[in-house]
Amino acid sequence: MAKKQQHNPAPHVSSPERWKPARAMGLARALMKAGYGTRKQTSTMVDEGRISVGDEIIFDPNRMLEAGSQIYLDGKPLARLTHSYYAFNKPVRVVCTPSEGPERKLVSDFFPRDVPGLQTAGRLDSRTVGLLLISNDRPWINLVAGSKVLDQEFRVQVEGELTELEIGVMTAGVHLPKLGLFRPLSVKVVEILNNRTVVTMVVREGKIRQVRRMLNTLRHKVVFVRRTRIGDIRLGDLPVGGVRHLTAGEIHSIFESKKTAANPPVPKGDE
């Protein structure tokens, strides 16, 4: 009996179509408009000789194009970019930008090579591992990175034993110098072993530096931090350094979060 072929859930994509500038603009900007990445990414594509206009290979990212210009990428007509969405399990000491460490491996080194314009939705520092979302859909990326309603869940290991009193202090909120009041939505102890405590922490609008600063304020050195969830998207059993397509439901959950932000639920006492 033939083995049934398994299919990953299809990502939300648009039908490919040829893209032409609707008005005069610079070449790198035109590539940005078509969805092929940031100005730096599209300028690099031009510098590498991958872009031609008509029969001429262009090496100047600022070359002005007329409306309706015929643009080619690697010898093929430039198509409006198909949107792709991924989850990535970031390893330790891998950075999101070269400025974080010129000798370190970049998150972009793990991107699928046949998908142009990919960017991370937000960042994790080199010490923090776990879930990063990646896409070439810039509005979607901005929804993730700028969201005030998406919960983020972290698994954190610290030195020493966290007491019930300290857990209560964290959930009540800790004032951090120069960062203001930081209040996790929840903090739960997973285990205490060999004078180390593992907790799960759910935050909203918080950054990982606030998590680290709060625990340092309580005199607990942070040993390890892994982000395991963003909204409804979970890291699951994705291997370290692994990349997977997001499901249609996961992609849609980010768009739905915009509606939640625009129409926050009314507390029961205010109904």
N, C-alpha and C positions, 0 to 999 in steps of 0.2 A: 504493500500500500504506500502510495506516495505520501511523503511527509507534508503536512499542511504548512504552507509558507506563512510566516509571521510578518506582520506589517507594523511598523511604528505608527502611532497616530499622526495623521497628516497635519503639518503646521498650517496656519492660516496664511494663504498666499494670494497674490493678485495675478491675473493672467499677464504673461509677458507681452509687451508691445514695444515697438520702436519708439525711442524718445528723441525729440528734437527741441531745441530751445525755442520758446514762444516769442522771445524778444532778444535783442542784442545783449550779450554778456560775455565775461571772461570765460575761458575754457575750464579752469578749475572750478569756478562757480557753477558752470553748467553741469559738470559732473556731480557736484554737491546737490543741485536741484533734482537730478535724476536719482539721487539716493545712494551714491557710491562712496559716502563717507564724509569725513571732516575736510576742511580746506587742506590740512597737512597731508591727509591720505590721498586726496585727489591730485594734489600737486606732485606727490611722489609717483603716482601712476603716469603723469605726463613726463616727468623727468626721466623715467625708465623707458620712454619711447613706446609705450603701449597704446597711445592715443593718436589717431589720425583723423583729419578732417578732409573729406573727399579722398584724394590720392596722396595727400601730404601728411607725413608724420610730424607732429608738433611737439616741440620740447619746451615751449614757453607757456607756463600755467596761466599767464595773464593775457594770452592772445585773445583778442576780441573776436567773437563769432557773430555772424548775422543770424537773425531769426530763421529757423528752418534748416540750419546747417546740418549736413550729413556727418555724424560723428561715428567713429569705429573704435572699438576696444579689442585689442589683440586680433585685429583683422575682421571682427564681426560687428555688424550694426549694433550700436548702443541701444540696449533695451531698457525700458523702465524697470528698475530693480525689483526683483521678487523678494518680498519680505521673509526673513527667516528668524527663528527664535530658538534660543538654546539655554540649557542649564549647564554650568561648568563647576566642577569641584576643584577649587584653587588649592594647589599645594603650598606649603610653607616656603618662604623666601622667593616666591614669584611675585613680581610687582606689576601694577597696572600701567605705570608710565615710566619712561627712561629716567626721569628726574629723581625717582625714588631710589635708584641704584644702578649706575651705568654698567656694572659688571653682572647684574642679575638677569635671570630669564624673565621675559615678559609674558603676561597673560595672552597677548596677541599671538605668541608663538604656538599656542594650542588651538587657535581658531581654525575651522575648516578652510582649506586653501582655495576651494572653488567657490566661496561665497564672499563677494566684495562688500566693503562698507561696514563690517561688523565693529561694534563698540560695546564696552561694558556699561551696564546700567548701574552707575555708582562705582564705588571702589572698596577694596579691602586692603589694608596695609600688609606689608611683607610677612608680618608675624601671624596674621589671622588667616585661617584656612576656611574652606567650605564653599557654600553656595554663592555663585555670581551669576547674574542673568546677562545674556549677550544677545544682541539683535542688530539689524541694519535698519530698523524702523525707528527713526529718531523721535517722533512723537511718543511712541510706546516707551522708549528708553527714558524720556523725560518724565513720563507718568511714574515710572518705577523710582527714579532717582529723586524726584521732588515730592513724592507722596507723603501726606500727613496722616494717612489712614491705614497704610500697610504695616501690619505687625512684622517684626523680625525676631526670630528665635535663635538664641545662641546657646551653645554648650560650653561652659567655662570651668576650667580647673584652676584652683588657687592653692597656695601653700597655707597650712594651718586649718583649723576646724572652724567653720562658720557657725556661730551660735544662733539660736532662735531670736535673740535680741538683735543681732546684726541683720538678720533677714528682715525683721520688722523695721529697722532703721532704713534699709534700702527700699522697701516697698512704700514707706512713708515719704521717701524723697531725701536726697542728699544734696546740699548746696556745694557746688564745685567752683573753686576760684576761677574767675574769668570765663566760666562756662555756664554758670547759673544753676538753677535747680534741675536735678535729673531724677526722674521717678520711673523706674521700670514698671510695666504692667503686672508682672509677676516674677517671683524668684522662688525656685523649688530645689531643694537639696536632692541629688540623685544618689550620692554615696559619699561616705567619709572613710578614707583608707590611707594608712601610712602617713598620717598627719597632712593629708591633702583632701580638699573638698571639691566635689564636682556638682555644679548646679546647672539648671536650665533657666535662662532668663529671657523674657519676652519684653521687647521695647518697641516704642513707636516714636518716630521723629528723632530717635537717638542715634549717635554715632559710636563706633566701637571705642574711640578714645575716651568717651564719657564712661563707658562700662569699665574700662581699665582704670581710669582716674578714680571712680567711685570705690572700687575694690582696694586700690592703693591708699585711699583716704582712710579706709578701715584697717589699714596695715596688713593687707593680704596681697602678697605678690602673685600676679597673674602668670600662670605657667603655660596655659594653652587656651585658645579660643577658636571655636568652629561655628560658623553660621549654618544652621540647619533648615531654616525656613524663611521665605519672604512671602507674606500673604498666604495664599493657598498653594504656593509652589514649594515643594519639599526636596531636600537633597537626596533623601532615601539612601539606596545602596549604590549610588553612582560612585565608581572608583576614583581615587585621587588622580587628578589630571584628566579625568574623563569628561566628555561632552555628550549631551543627548538633546534631541529635539524636544521642545515643550509640546504638550498636547494642546489641542484646540481649546479645551476647557481651561487649561492653565493660562494660555495667552489671553483668552476672553476675560479671565478673572481680573487682570490688570486694567482692562478697559472699564470693567464694572466698578473698580475701586474709584474711578473718577466720578461716577454717579454718587457713590457713597460720600465722597468728599463734598460734593455740591449739595447733597441732601442728607446731612447727618441724622441718625436716628434720634428721636425725641425721648429723653429719659421718661420712664413711666410716671414719675411724680409730677411731670409737667404736662401730661396729657389732659 
